[in-house]
């Protein structure tokens, strides 16, 4: 569930607003989750290994690097795990809680602490730290021997990957409220794609100069919360087409080279997307799972059997679509029509981030810190 924070808190009123919104997100009057639907049993799912990283309560995501997966806990644990065996390649305990991460390029890995420090790790050792001027909820992007960070004040900062030296910063106008979840920051050829509110921008990674900027979704409503619009982490790319989600307002596909909008559809979701060469998939905030035709945006199917179960962003793997839920279930759906194929129960706590695939292994992380490798046959 999404929370909100102010980019610049101003006394008791700002603090009260954050508390009220956080309380609303955990309201006891939430709709009752749907009864689990029957599965076809066309596939079987087996747990092949399990590990533990520690409780996760901040916007942390697993990331895949060859045959390895990087994970982090809010309490400061960062680990690189062999996805075939579940054994640690290395593990390090930081001296501060982690707010955002974890990402890397296979050699260097980066997180952001709750002290607003970027921490870069290499071979299980802290390489350098850099103090940010604002908090970040978005995993840093490690690419091209640099580390790029998107902070809550709508600033992108580029740091040298070896030393942590600041190379440049690009800031856009900041909104009074921002989502307390990961935003849009990804590589695209020789550019960076960044979400600045409801706009997608292409940045020169060498200088921070903006090459183009396109409106995906505009603010609406009568108060700060209703007017909040942000592009969330989790884009689906195929060639030049990049499909993104604007928080609680739209799903759109754009030409990542030119910035032109290919299509847009109204959608009320808060988590990112995934897709293949024909289809884009996403979960709405009421846990309907939707599929759109990639080329045109035409709706293809809707799966309503998991309503109000608090779904993660989806993962496309093989012929399945995988989503986790707030009750610790991992659901395997058919990509062609959304029918439930199989499901697996973890430890009863919410699946965090989104599932990731490493070869034939699907890796999920739970709120209590279980890291689980699953294989579907």
ZAFI-545546 format. One line per 2 residues: number of its first residue (from 0); for each residue x, y, z of N, C-alpha, C. Coordinates in steps of 0.1 Angstrom, whole numbers, plus 2048, in hexadecimal, padded with zeros to 3 digits. Layout:
<pts>
NUM = X/Y/Z/X/Y/Z/X/Y/Z | ... .
</pts>
This chain:
<pts>
0 = 808/7F4/800/800/800/800/809/80C/800 | 805/816/7F8/80D/822/7F7/80B/82C/803 .
2 = 816/833/807/815/83D/810/81A/84A/809 | 818/855/810/81C/862/80A/825/869/814 .
4 = 82F/871/80F/837/87A/817/838/887/811 | 83B/891/819/83D/89F/814/84C/8A0/810 .
6 = 84E/8A7/805/85C/8A9/801/863/8B3/80B | 85C/8BC/811/862/8C5/81B/858/8C6/826 .
8 = 859/8BF/832/850/8C0/83C/850/8CD/843 | 844/8D2/847/843/8DF/84E/83B/8DE/85A .
10 = 842/8DA/865/83B/8DB/872/831/8D0/874 | 828/8D2/87E/81F/8C7/882/815/8C4/878 .
12 = 810/8CE/870/806/8CB/866/80B/8C1/85C | 817/8C2/857/81D/8B9/84D/81E/8AB/853 .
14 = 823/8AA/860/824/89D/867/816/897/868 | 80C/89F/86C/7FF/899/86D/7F9/894/860 .
16 = 7FC/89A/855/7F7/896/848/7FD/888/845 | 80A/887/847/811/87A/845/80B/86F/84D .
18 = 808/872/85A/803/868/863/7F5/864/85F | 7EC/86E/85B/7DF/86B/857/7DF/862/84A .
20 = 7E7/865/841/7E7/85E/834/7ED/850/837 | 7F7/84E/83F/7FC/841/843/7F1/839/849 .
22 = 7E9/83F/852/7DF/838/859/7D4/834/84F | 7D1/83C/846/7C7/838/83C/7CB/82C/834 .
24 = 7D8/82B/831/7DD/820/829/7DC/813/830 | 7DB/813/83E/7DA/807/845/7CC/806/84D .
26 = 7C2/80C/847/7B5/80C/84C/7AF/7FE/84F | 7A9/7FC/85B/7A3/7EF/85D/796/7ED/855 .
28 = 792/7F7/84D/786/7F5/845/789/7F2/837 | 795/7ED/834/798/7E8/827/78F/7DD/823 .
30 = 78C/7DC/816/783/7D1/811/789/7C3/814 | 780/7BA/816/785/7AC/819/78B/7A6/80D .
32 = 797/7A0/80E/79D/79A/802/794/78F/7FC | 794/78E/7EF/78C/784/7E8/791/776/7ED .
34 = 787/76C/7ED/78B/75E/7EF/793/759/7E4 | 79E/752/7E7/7A7/74D/7DD/7A0/745/7D2 .
36 = 7A2/749/7C6/79B/742/7BB/7A1/734/7B9 | 799/72B/7B3/79F/71E/7AF/7AA/71F/7A5 .
38 = 7B4/716/7A5/7BE/717/79B/7BD/70B/792 | 7C2/70C/786/7C1/702/77C/7CA/6F6/77F .
40 = 7D5/6F9/786/7DF/6EF/789/7E7/6EB/77D | 7E8/6F3/772/7EF/6F0/766/7FE/6F1/769 .
42 = 802/6F7/773/810/6F7/777/812/6F4/786 | 81D/6EF/78A/820/6ED/798/82B/6F7/79C .
44 = 82B/6FB/7A9/835/705/7AE/83B/6FF/7BA | 849/6FF/7BA/851/6F9/7C4/85A/704/7CA .
46 = 85C/704/7D7/866/70C/7DE/873/705/7DD | 87D/70B/7D7/88A/705/7D5/894/709/7DF .
48 = 892/715/7E5/89B/719/7F0/895/725/7F7 | 89A/728/803/895/733/80B/8A1/739/813 .
50 = 8A0/746/814/8AA/74E/81C/8A3/758/824 | 8AA/761/82B/8A4/76C/833/8AD/778/833 .
52 = 8A7/783/831/8AE/790/830/8AB/799/83C | 8A0/797/842/89B/7A0/84D/88F/7A8/848 .
54 = 887/7AD/852/87A/7B3/84E/87C/7BF/844 | 871/7C0/83C/871/7CA/831/865/7D3/833 .
56 = 867/7E0/836/85C/7E9/838/85D/7F6/830 | 868/7F7/827/86A/802/81F/86A/7FE/810 .
58 = 86B/807/807/869/803/7F9/876/7FC/7F3 | 878/7F0/7F6/883/7E8/7F2/87F/7DE/7E8 .
60 = 888/7DC/7DE/885/7D3/7D2/891/7C9/7D1 | 88E/7BD/7CD/899/7B4/7C9/89D/7B8/7BB .
62 = 8AA/7B5/7B7/8AE/7B7/7AA/8B7/7AC/7A5 | 8B6/7A9/798/8BD/79D/792/8C9/7A1/78B .
64 = 8D4/799/78D/8E1/79B/787/8E7/78E/783 | 8E4/78A/776/8E9/77D/771/8E1/772/779 .
66 = 8E9/769/77F/8E3/75E/787/8E1/762/796 | 8E2/76F/799/8E2/773/7A7/8D7/77D/7A9 .
68 = 8D2/77E/7B5/8C7/788/7B9/8CC/790/7C5 | 8CB/79D/7C5/8CE/7A6/7D0/8C2/7A9/7D7 .
70 = 8C2/7A9/7E5/8B7/7AC/7ED/8BC/7B4/7F9 | 8B3/7BB/7FF/8B6/7C4/80B/8AB/7C4/815 .
72 = 8AE/7C7/822/8A4/7C8/82C/8A4/7D6/831 | 899/7DA/837/898/7E8/83D/8A2/7EA/848 .
74 = 8A5/7DF/84F/8AE/7E1/85B/8BD/7E2/856 | 8C0/7E1/849/8CE/7E3/845/8D5/7D8/83F .
76 = 8CF/7CC/83E/8D6/7C1/837/8D5/7C2/828 | 8E0/7BF/821/8E0/7BF/813/8E7/7B2/80F .
78 = 8E1/7AA/806/8E7/79D/802/8E6/79B/7F3 | 8F0/794/7EE/8F0/78F/7E1/8EF/780/7E2 .
80 = 8E5/77A/7DB/8E2/76C/7DD/8E2/765/7D0 | 8E8/759/7D0/8E8/750/7C4/8DA/74B/7C3 .
82 = 8D4/74E/7B8/8C5/74B/7B6/8C3/73C/7B3 | 8CE/735/7B0/8CD/727/7AD/8CD/71E/7BA .
84 = 8D4/723/7C4/8D6/71C/7D1/8D0/722/7DD | 8CE/730/7DC/8C9/737/7E8/8D4/73B/7F1 .
86 = 8E1/738/7EE/8EC/73B/7F7/8F1/749/7F4 | 8F6/74F/7FF/8FC/75D/7FE/908/75D/7F6 .
88 = 90A/766/7EC/916/76A/7E6/91E/773/7F0 | 917/77D/7F5/91C/785/800/910/78B/807 .
90 = 913/790/813/908/797/81B/90F/7A1/824 | 909/7AD/825/90F/7B7/82D/904/7BE/835 .
92 = 908/7C2/841/8FE/7C9/84A/903/7D8/84B | 8FA/7E1/846/8FD/7EF/847/8FA/7F5/855 .
94 = 8FF/801/858/8FD/806/865/8F1/810/865 | 8E8/80F/85B/8DC/818/85B/8D1/810/854 .
96 = 8C4/813/858/8B9/80C/851/8B9/811/842 | 8B4/808/839/8B4/80A/82B/8A6/80F/827 .
98 = 8A6/81A/81F/899/820/81A/896/81B/80C | 8A0/81A/803/89D/816/7F5/8A8/80E/7F0 .
100 = 8A5/805/7E6/8AF/7FC/7E0/8A8/7EF/7DD | 8AF/7E4/7DA/8BE/7E5/7D7/8C0/7E3/7C8 .
102 = 8CA/7EA/7C2/8CC/7E8/7B4/8DB/7E7/7B2 | 8DF/7E3/7A6/8ED/7E2/7A3/8F0/7DF/794 .
104 = 8FC/7DD/791/900/7DA/783/907/7CC/783 | 906/7C5/78E/90D/7B8/78F/91A/7B9/796 .
106 = 920/7C5/796/92D/7C7/79E/92A/7D0/7AA | 924/7DB/7A7/921/7E4/7B2/912/7E5/7B5 .
108 = 90E/7E6/7C2/900/7E6/7C6/8FE/7F2/7CF | 8F2/7F8/7CD/8EF/805/7D4/8E1/804/7DB .
110 = 8E1/80A/7E7/8D5/80D/7EF/8D5/81B/7F4 | 8CA/820/7F9/8C9/82D/800/8C4/82A/80E .
112 = 8CB/830/818/8C7/82E/826/8BD/838/82A | 8B7/836/836/8AE/83F/83B/8B5/84C/840 .
114 = 8C2/84C/840/8CA/858/843/8CD/860/836 | 8C6/85C/82B/8C8/862/81E/8D6/861/819 .
116 = 8DC/855/81B/8E9/852/816/8E8/848/80B | 8EF/84A/7FF/8F1/840/7F5/8FC/837/7FA .
118 = 8FA/82A/7FB/905/821/7FF/908/818/7F3 | 914/817/7EF/918/80E/7E4/921/803/7E9 .
120 = 91D/7F7/7E5/924/7EB/7EA/92A/7E3/7DE | 936/7DF/7E0/93D/7D6/7D6/944/7CB/7DE .
122 = 941/7BE/7D9/947/7B2/7DE/944/7B1/7ED | 938/7B6/7F2/934/7B4/800/93A/7BF/809 .
124 = 941/7C9/803/947/7D4/80B/941/7E1/807 | 93F/7EA/811/93B/7F8/80D/946/7FF/806 .
126 = 943/804/7FA/94D/80B/7F2/94D/819/7F5 | 941/820/7F6/940/82E/7F9/932/831/7FD .
128 = 931/83D/803/924/843/807/923/851/802 | 916/855/7FF/914/863/7FB/907/868/801 .
130 = 908/873/808/8FC/879/80F/8F4/881/805 | 8E7/87D/804/8DD/884/7FB/8D7/890/802 .
132 = 8D2/89A/7FB/8CB/8A5/801/8BC/8A2/805 | 8B7/896/800/8A9/893/803/8A8/884/803 .
134 = 89D/87F/808/89A/870/809/898/86B/7FB | 899/85E/7FA/896/857/7ED/88F/84A/7F0 .
136 = 885/847/7E8/87D/83B/7E9/880/832/7DD | 889/836/7D4/88B/82F/7C7/899/828/7C7 .
138 = 899/81B/7C4/8A7/815/7C3/8B0/81D/7BA | 8BC/820/7BE/8C6/826/7B5/8C8/81E/7A9 .
140 = 8CB/824/79E/8CE/81D/792/8DD/81D/790 | 8E3/811/78F/8F2/80F/78D/8F4/80B/77F .
142 = 8FA/814/777/8FC/811/769/907/81A/763 | 90E/815/75A/918/81D/753/923/823/75D .
144 = 927/81B/767/931/81F/771/92C/82B/779 | 91F/82D/779/919/838/781/90E/833/78A .
146 = 90A/83B/793/8FE/838/79C/8F5/844/79B | 8E9/842/797/8DF/84C/795/8D4/84B/7A0 .
148 = 8D0/856/7A6/8C7/856/7B2/8BC/860/7AF | 8AF/85B/7B1/8A4/864/7B0/89F/866/7BE .
150 = 89F/873/7C3/89A/876/7D0/88C/87C/7D0 | 886/87D/7DC/878/880/7DD/875/88F/7D9 .
152 = 880/897/7D8/87E/8A5/7D4/87F/8A6/7C5 | 87E/89B/7BE/87E/89B/7AF/88C/89F/7A9 .
154 = 896/89A/7B0/8A4/89D/7AB/8AA/88F/7A7 | 8B1/88F/79C/8B9/884/798/8C8/888/79A .
156 = 8CF/880/7A1/8DD/883/7A4/8E6/877/79E | 8F0/87B/797/8F9/871/791/906/871/799 .
158 = 90B/865/79D/917/864/7A5/921/85A/79E | 92E/85D/79F/938/854/79A/937/846/7A1 .
160 = 936/83B/799/935/82E/7A0/940/82A/7A8 | 94C/82E/7A5/958/82A/7AC/95B/832/7B8 .
162 = 958/83F/7B8/95C/848/7C3/950/84E/7CA | 944/84F/7C4/939/856/7CA/939/865/7C8 .
164 = 942/86A/7C0/943/878/7BD/937/87C/7B5 | 931/888/7B9/925/88D/7B2/929/892/7A4 .
166 = 921/88D/79A/924/891/78C/91B/89C/788 | 90E/89B/78B/904/8A5/787/8F7/8A2/78E .
168 = 8EE/8AC/78E/8E1/8AB/794/8D7/8B2/78B | 8CB/8AC/789/8C0/8B3/782/8B4/8B3/78A .
170 = 8AE/8BE/78D/8A2/8BF/795/897/8C6/78E | 88B/8C0/790/87E/8C5/78B/876/8CB/796 .
172 = 86B/8D2/793/863/8D7/79E/85D/8CC/7A6 | 85E/8CE/7B3/859/8C4/7BD/84B/8C6/7C1 .
174 = 843/8BB/7C3/836/8BC/7C8/836/8BC/7D7 | 82B/8C1/7DD/82A/8C1/7EC/82B/8B3/7F2 .
176 = 824/8A9/7EB/824/89B/7EF/82A/893/7E5 | 831/888/7E9/836/87E/7E0/833/870/7E5 .
178 = 833/866/7DC/830/859/7E0/83C/853/7E8 | 838/84C/7F3/843/845/7FA/844/837/7F4 .
180 = 847/837/7E8/84A/82A/7E1/854/82D/7D5 | 859/823/7CF/863/825/7C5/85E/82C/7B8 .
182 = 865/836/7B3/861/83D/7A7/868/837/79B | 866/83E/790/86B/839/783/879/83E/780 .
184 = 882/834/77E/890/838/77B/896/82B/774 | 899/82D/767/89E/821/760/8A7/825/754 .
186 = 8B0/81D/750/8B8/820/744/8B1/81D/738 | 8B4/824/72D/8AE/822/720/8B9/826/716 .
188 = 8BF/81B/710/8CA/81E/707/8D5/827/70E | 8D8/832/708/8E2/83B/70E/8DB/847/715 .
190 = 8CF/845/71A/8C8/84F/722/8C2/849/72F | 8BE/852/737/8B6/84F/744/8A8/852/742 .
192 = 89F/84A/746/890/84D/746/88D/84F/755 | 887/85B/758/884/85F/765/875/864/766 .
194 = 86F/860/771/861/866/774/862/872/77C | 85E/87D/777/85D/88A/77F/84E/88D/780 .
196 = 848/888/78B/839/88A/78D/832/882/782 | 829/888/77B/822/881/770/829/881/763 .
198 = 836/886/762/83D/887/756/848/87D/755 | 84B/877/749/856/86F/747/860/877/73F .
200 = 86D/877/744/877/87F/73E/883/876/73A | 88A/87A/72F/896/874/72B/8A2/87D/72E .
202 = 8AB/878/735/8B7/87F/739/8C4/87A/733 | 8CD/883/730/8DA/880/72C/8E2/87B/738 .
204 = 8E6/86F/739/8ED/86A/745/8FA/870/748 | 900/877/73E/90D/87D/740/90C/88B/746 .
206 = 901/892/743/8FF/8A0/748/8F3/8A2/750 | 8E9/89A/74F/8DC/89C/755/8D3/8A5/74D .
208 = 8D7/8A9/741/8CE/8B1/738/8C2/8A9/734 | 8B7/8B0/734/8AA/8AA/72F/8A9/8AA/720 .
210 = 8A7/89E/71A/8A6/89C/70C/898/89E/708 | 88F/898/70F/880/89B/70D/879/898/71A .
212 = 86D/89D/71A/864/89B/726/856/89B/721 | 84F/890/725/841/88E/720/837/88C/72C .
214 = 82C/892/72B/821/891/735/81A/883/733 | 81A/87B/73E/813/86E/73E/806/870/744 .
216 = 805/877/750/7F9/879/757/7FA/886/75F | 7EF/88D/75E/7EF/89A/765/7E8/89A/772 .
218 = 7EB/8A4/77B/7E4/8A4/788/7D5/8A7/787 | 7CE/8A2/791/7BF/8A4/791/7BB/8A4/79F .
220 = 7AE/8A7/7A2/7A9/8A7/7AF/7AA/8B5/7B6 | 7A5/8B5/7C2/7A4/8C2/7C9/7AD/8C4/7D5 .
222 = 7B5/8B9/7D9/7BE/8BB/7E4/7CC/8B4/7E0 | 7D6/8B6/7E9/7E3/8B1/7E6/7E3/8A2/7E2 .
224 = 7DC/89A/7EA/7DC/88C/7E8/7D6/888/7DA | 7CA/88E/7D7/7C4/88B/7CB/7CC/890/7BF .
226 = 7D4/89A/7C1/7DC/8A0/7B6/7E9/899/7B4 | 7EC/890/7BD/7F9/889/7BD/7FA/880/7B0 .
228 = 804/882/7A8/806/879/79D/815/876/79B | 818/86A/799/826/866/799/828/859/790 .
230 = 833/858/789/836/84C/782/83D/842/78B | 838/836/78C/83D/82D/796/847/823/790 .
232 = 84F/81D/798/859/813/793/853/808/78D | 859/802/783/854/7F6/77C/84F/7F9/76F .
234 = 857/7FB/765/853/7FD/757/855/7F1/74F | 84E/7EF/744/84F/7E4/73A/854/7EA/72D .
236 = 861/7E5/72A/867/7EA/71D/868/7DF/713 | 865/7E2/707/867/7DA/6FB/86C/7E3/6F0 .
238 = 878/7E1/6EC/87E/7EA/6E1/87D/7F8/6E6 | 878/801/6DE/877/80F/6E2/86A/812/6EA .
240 = 861/809/6EB/854/80B/6F3/856/809/702 | 853/813/70A/854/812/718/846/814/71E .
242 = 841/80B/726/834/80C/72C/835/80F/73A | 82E/819/73F/830/81E/74D/822/820/754 .
244 = 822/820/761/816/823/768/817/830/770 | 80D/839/76E/80C/845/776/802/841/782 .
246 = 807/844/78E/800/840/79A/7F1/843/79A | 7E9/839/79B/7DA/83A/79C/7D3/842/791 .
248 = 7DA/843/785/7D3/84A/77B/7D4/844/76D | 7E0/83F/769/7E1/83A/75B/7EC/830/759 .
250 = 7EB/829/74E/7F6/820/749/7F8/826/73B | 805/827/737/808/82D/72A/814/826/724 .
252 = 815/826/717/821/822/710/826/82D/708 | 834/82F/708/83A/83A/701/846/835/6F9 .
254 = 849/83D/6EF/856/83A/6E8/861/840/6F0 | 86A/837/6F5/874/83C/6FE/87F/844/6F7 .
256 = 87F/843/6EA/889/84A/6E2/885/859/6E0 | 878/85A/6DD/873/868/6D9/86A/86E/6E4 .
258 = 865/866/6ED/85C/86B/6F7/84D/86D/6F3 | 84A/868/6E7/83C/869/6E2/833/85E/6E9 .
260 = 827/861/6ED/81E/858/6F3/818/84F/6E8 | 819/842/6EA/813/839/6E1/804/836/6E4 .
262 = 802/834/6F1/7F4/833/6F6/7F3/835/705 | 7E7/838/70A/7E5/839/718/7D8/834/71C .
264 = 7D7/82E/727/7CA/829/72C/7C8/82C/73B | 7BC/830/73F/7B9/833/74D/7BB/826/755 .
266 = 7C1/827/760/7C4/81B/769/7C6/820/777 | 7C1/819/781/7C1/81D/78F/7CA/814/797 .
268 = 7D7/813/792/7E0/80B/799/7EC/813/7A0 | 7F3/80C/7A9/7FE/813/7AF/80B/80C/7AD .
270 = 80B/800/7A7/818/7F8/7A5/81B/7F8/797 | 828/7F4/794/82D/7F5/786/828/7EA/77E .
272 = 82D/7E9/771/828/7E0/767/833/7D6/763 | 82F/7CC/75C/838/7C3/755/831/7BF/748 .
274 = 838/7B8/73F/832/7B5/732/83B/7AC/72A | 836/7A8/71E/83D/7A1/714/83C/7A8/707 .
276 = 83F/7A1/6FC/83E/7A7/6EF/830/7AB/6EA | 826/7A5/6F0/818/7A7/6EC/80F/7AE/6F6 .
278 = 813/7AD/703/80A/7B1/70E/811/7B9/719 | 80A/7C2/71F/80E/7C9/72B/805/7C5/736 .
280 = 80A/7C2/742/802/7BE/74D/804/7C7/759 | 7F9/7C9/761/7FA/7D1/76D/7EF/7CD/777 .
282 = 7F1/7D0/784/7E7/7CE/78E/7E1/7DB/793 | 7D4/7DC/794/7CE/7E8/799/7CE/7E9/7A8 .
284 = 7CB/7F4/7AE/7CB/7F5/7BC/7C1/7ED/7C3 | 7B6/7E8/7BC/7AC/7DF/7C2/7B0/7D1/7BF .
286 = 7BC/7CF/7B9/7C2/7C1/7B6/7BB/7BA/7AA | 7B4/7C2/7A2/7B1/7BC/795/7BE/7BB/78D .
288 = 7C0/7B1/785/7CC/7B0/77D/7C7/7B2/76E | 7CE/7BB/767/7CA/7BF/75A/7D5/7BC/750 .
290 = 7D0/7BA/744/7DA/7B8/738/7D5/7C1/72D | 7DF/7C8/727/7DD/7D1/71C/7E5/7CC/710 .
292 = 7E0/7CE/704/7E8/7CB/6F8/7F4/7D5/6F7 | 800/7D1/6F6/80B/7DA/6F6/80B/7E4/6EB .
294 = 807/7E0/6DF/808/7E9/6D4/7FE/7F4/6D5 | 7F2/7F1/6D9/7E7/7FB/6D8/7E1/7FF/6E6 .
296 = 7E4/7F8/6F1/7DE/7FB/6FD/7D0/7F5/6FF | 7CB/7ED/6F5/7BE/7E8/6F6/7BD/7DE/702 .
298 = 7B3/7DF/70B/7B2/7D5/716/7AF/7C7/710 | 7B6/7BD/716/7B5/7B0/712/7AD/7A7/71C .
300 = 7B0/7A8/729/7A9/7A0/733/7AB/7A6/740 | 7A1/7A3/749/7A2/7A7/757/7A0/79B/760 .
302 = 7A9/799/76A/7A7/78F/774/7A3/795/781 | 797/791/786/791/797/792/792/78E/79E .
304 = 798/782/79D/797/778/7A7/7A0/77B/7B3 | 7A9/785/7B2/7B2/788/7BD/7AF/796/7C3 .
306 = 7A3/79A/7C2/79F/7A8/7C6/7A2/7AA/7D5 | 7A8/7B6/7D7/7AB/7BB/7E5/7B5/7B3/7EC .
308 = 7BE/7AC/7E5/7C8/7A4/7EC/7D5/7AB/7EC | 7D6/7B8/7E7/7E2/7C0/7E8/7ED/7BA/7DF .
310 = 7EC/7BB/7D2/7F5/7B5/7C9/802/7BD/7C7 | 80D/7B6/7C4/819/7BC/7C0/818/7C0/7B1 .
312 = 823/7C6/7AC/824/7C7/79D/826/7B9/798 | 822/7B6/78C/823/7A9/786/831/7A6/780 .
314 = 833/799/77F/840/794/778/83C/78B/76D | 841/78D/761/83F/784/756/84A/77B/755 .
316 = 847/76E/756/852/764/755/84C/757/74F | 853/752/745/84E/746/73D/840/74A/738 .
318 = 837/741/73A/829/743/736/820/748/741 | 826/74C/74C/81F/750/758/820/75F/75B .
320 = 816/764/762/817/771/768/816/76F/777 | 820/774/77E/822/772/78C/81F/77F/794 .
322 = 817/77E/79F/814/789/7A8/815/784/7B6 | 819/78C/7BF/818/789/7CD/80D/791/7D4 .
324 = 809/78D/7E0/7FE/794/7E6/802/797/7F5 | 7F9/79F/7FC/7FC/7A4/809/7FB/799/814 .
326 = 7F6/78D/810/7F4/782/819/7FF/777/817 | 809/77A/80F/814/771/80D/812/767/802 .
328 = 808/768/7FA/806/75E/7EF/80D/764/7E2 | 812/75A/7DB/818/75D/7CE/80F/756/7C3 .
330 = 809/75E/7BA/800/759/7B1/806/758/7A3 | 803/74D/79C/808/74B/78F/7FC/74B/786 .
332 = 7FB/754/77D/7EF/756/774/7F3/753/765 | 7EA/74F/75D/7EC/74D/74F/7ED/75A/748 .
334 = 7F7/75C/740/7F9/769/739/7EE/76C/72F | 7E9/761/729/7DF/763/71E/7D1/768/722 .
336 = 7CE/764/72F/7C0/767/733/7BF/76A/742 | 7CA/76A/74A/7CA/76D/758/7C5/762/761 .
338 = 7C2/756/75C/7BC/74B/764/7C7/747/76E | 7C3/745/77B/7CC/740/785/7D1/732/782 .
340 = 7DE/731/780/7E4/724/77E/7E8/71C/78A | 7EF/724/794/7F3/71E/7A0/7F7/729/7AA .
342 = 7F9/726/7B6/7FD/730/7C0/805/729/7CB | 80D/731/7D2/816/72C/7DC/815/735/7E8 .
344 = 814/72F/7F4/813/737/801/821/738/807 | 825/744/80A/832/746/811/831/746/820 .
346 = 833/752/826/833/751/835/827/759/83B | 81E/75D/832/812/764/837/814/773/838 .
348 = 820/779/836/822/787/835/822/78C/827 | 820/798/824/81F/79E/817/82B/79B/80F .
350 = 829/799/802/834/798/7F8/838/7A7/7F5 | 845/7AA/7F6/849/7B8/7F5/850/7BA/7E7 .
352 = 851/7C7/7E3/857/7CA/7D6/84F/7C3/7CB | 855/7BB/7C3/84F/7B3/7B9/857/7A6/7B7 .
354 = 850/79B/7B3/858/78F/7B0/862/792/7A5 | 86E/78B/7A5/877/78C/79A/87B/77E/795 .
356 = 880/77D/789/883/770/783/892/76F/780 | 898/764/785/8A6/761/782/8A7/754/77C .
358 = 8A8/753/76F/8A7/747/768/899/741/76A | 899/734/76E/88C/72E/771/887/730/77F .
360 = 88E/738/787/88A/73A/795/883/748/797 | 877/747/79D/870/754/7A1/874/756/7AF .
362 = 879/762/7B2/87D/766/7C0/874/771/7C5 | 86E/76E/7D1/866/778/7D8/86B/77B/7E6 .
364 = 868/787/7EB/86D/78B/7F8/860/78E/800 | 85F/78A/80D/853/78D/815/856/798/81E .
366 = 84C/79E/824/84D/7A9/82E/856/7A5/83A | 855/798/83E/85D/794/849/86B/790/846 .
368 = 86F/791/839/87C/78F/834/880/782/82E | 876/779/82C/879/76D/825/87C/76F/817 .
370 = 887/769/812/88A/76A/804/888/75C/7FE | 87F/75A/7F5/87B/74C/7F1/87D/74B/7E2 .
372 = 883/73F/7DE/885/73C/7D0/87A/731/7CC | 872/734/7C2/868/72B/7BD/86A/727/7AF .
374 = 867/71B/7AB/867/717/79E/85A/710/79A | 855/714/78D/849/70F/788/84C/705/77D .
376 = 845/6FA/77E/846/6EF/774/839/6ED/76C .
</pts>
